[in-house]
Amino acid sequence: MPPGAVHNMLLIEIDHIQIAAPKGCEEVARFFFGSLLKLEEIEKPEALRARGGCWFRVGSRQLHIGVEEDFRPARKAHVAFAVPKDEIEQVFVRLTMDGVPCQWDNAIDGIRRFYTSDPWGNRLEFTEPTYESISDPAGIRFRSLGFCRRRIGLRLRSSFEIKSSHRQFFSLSARFLLILLLFGGGKHHIAGTRDPWILTLTRY
């Protein structure tokens, strides 16, 4: 798939990621990911609370810390957290000052990143953003979109909704959408949802 190409996709986003941890991990998880890395804890569904662990919000995604009975740390497979370029040094210092060993990696030219481990030995990566995006001078970022079907809708969190039966909805409506974003102010991103016909515009 060529970079930046638009295709029909069955998988449109990563909803959440899970890191395994031993039983009784909750207090340590809340300190490491909550207090140290400043992630917001989110409430688990009541039906899943008895399983242990805890969940955190990472941008628009979720990080789940799940209890595994026969726990063994992941030394190779890992989660990579995107950190703004002007803050990755701060995250490195924050972790090392708290006694968490961290190591810079220079394997990719132009990308600053480092590795460490969570309190249970799972490998973690912290990196400057590496995903591709298209940004206009106003700082509006469009994520790659995988759609081109008969019926496409644009759903806004403001409950304003536009629907079209035209295949070329996005190309024909691009100017309108750009004007809408520019006058709306703030930062936005567009992402697919579970419904392949709906795109969600999020302002944050």
N, C-alpha and C positions, 0 to 999 in steps of 0.2 A: 504494500500500500504506500504510494508516494506521500511524503510529508505534506500535510495541509490539504490532502484530497478529501472530498466529501463523498461518503458512501452510505448505503443503507446498512445500518448496524443493528444487530440484535442486542448487543451489550453496549449501553450508552454511558455509564458512569460506574465508579466504584462507590458503593453505598457506605461501607465501613470496613475496617480492618480489625483483626483480633490478634492479640498477643497472649500466649499461654503463660500462666503463672501457677505456683503451688498454692495449695489450700491455705487460707488465712492471709492472703496477699493484700487485702483491701487497704489496711492502714498504710502500708509502705507504698502502695500504688497511689494513694491520695497525696502522699508527701511528694513523691518523685514527679508524677505527672501533673498534679494539681498545684502544690506549693512551689516546687522548684521550676517547673516548665510553664506554669501559669495557664494550664488548660482548664476549661470549665467542666466540672463534673455534671453529667446529665442523669436523670433518674431512670433506672432500669424499669422495664415493664413489670408489673406485679407478679405475673406468672413466671418470670425468670429470676426473681430475686433470691430464691432458695438455692440457686446454683452457685451463688457467691460471685466474686469479682465486682468490677465497676466499669462504668462507661464515661468517656470524656468526649467533648466536642473539639474537633480540629478543623478550623475553618468551616466549610460547609459539610464536612464529613464527620464520621465518628470513629473513635478508637475504643475498642472493647478489650478489657482485661478479663480473660476467662480462666476459670480454675480447671486445671488438668490433674487428674489423680496421679497418673504416672508421669509427672512432669520431668521433662528434660529440656534445657535451654536450647534455643535455636542459635547456633554459632555462625551459620552462613546465611540462611534465609533471614531477611530483615525488613523492617519498615524504614522508609526514608521520609523524614519530615522536611518540608520546604520552609526555609527561613529567609526573610528579606536580606538582600545583600548587605545593607548597612547595619544589620543586627546579628549576623552569624558569629562575628567575633565576640559579641556580648554573651551569646548563648554558650559559646565555648568556655569563656572565662567563668561564667556563672556555675557551670557544671564542675569545672576543675577546682574552683574555690570551695565547692562543697564536697570535695574528695572523690569525685567521679572521674576516673581516668578517661581521657579523650586523646585521639590521635588524628592529626590532619592527614588528608590524602590528596596528592597532587596528580593523580593518574589522568584526569580530564583537564585539558588546557582551558583556562578561562572560567572554570567552575570551582569555587571554594566549597569544600565539604570536609566533614570529619566523622569519625566513627567512635562509638562508645558502647556500653552495655547497660541495660536496665538493671535494677536491683537483683534480678534473678538470673542474670547472665545472658539474656537475649540480646543479640546484636541490634544496634540502632544506628541509623545514619542521619546526619543533619546536613542539608545541602542548600546552596542557593537554588532558586527555581530553575528547572531544566526543561519544563514542558513548553511547547511552542504556543505562542499566542500572537494575535494581530492587534496592535494598539494604535489608535489614532492620536494626534497631538494633544487631545483633551484628556488622554489617559483612560479611554474606554476600552476595555479588554473583551475580545470575543473569543470564546473557546471553540475548538473545532466542532462542527455540527455534522452528524451523520443522518441526514434525512433528505428525501425528495419523493414524496408520495402524493396521493390524490387529495388528501385533506390535511391541512396543516393549521395549527392554531398557535397563537402567541398569547400566553397567559402572564399577566402582570400581577405582582403581589398586591397591588392597589385594587385588585378585583376587576380591573379593566381588562376586557377580553376582545380579541380580534380573531375572526375565523375566515378562512378563505378556501375555496374549492379549486384554486389554481395551483398547478404544479410549481410554477415559478414564483410562489408567494414570497419567498424570502428575498429573491433578487428584485422583484417589483416593489417590495415594501422597505428596502434597505434605507432609502433616503428618509422616509417617514420615521423609521425606527431610530436612526441616528439623530434626527432633530428632537425626538422624544427624549432620548437619553441626555443630549446636551442641555436641554432646558430643565431636565429633572435634577441635575447636579449630582454630586457624590460619585461613588464608584459603583460599577455594575458588572455582572457577568451573566452570560446566557448559558444554560445547560439543558440537556435533555432530561426528561422525566421517565417514569415507568410507562407512561402512555406514549407510544412512538410518534403520535401526532402532535404532542404538546411540547412547547419550549417554554422554559421558565426564565424570566428576567428578574434577577435579584439585585436589589439596591442595598448597599451596606456602607 
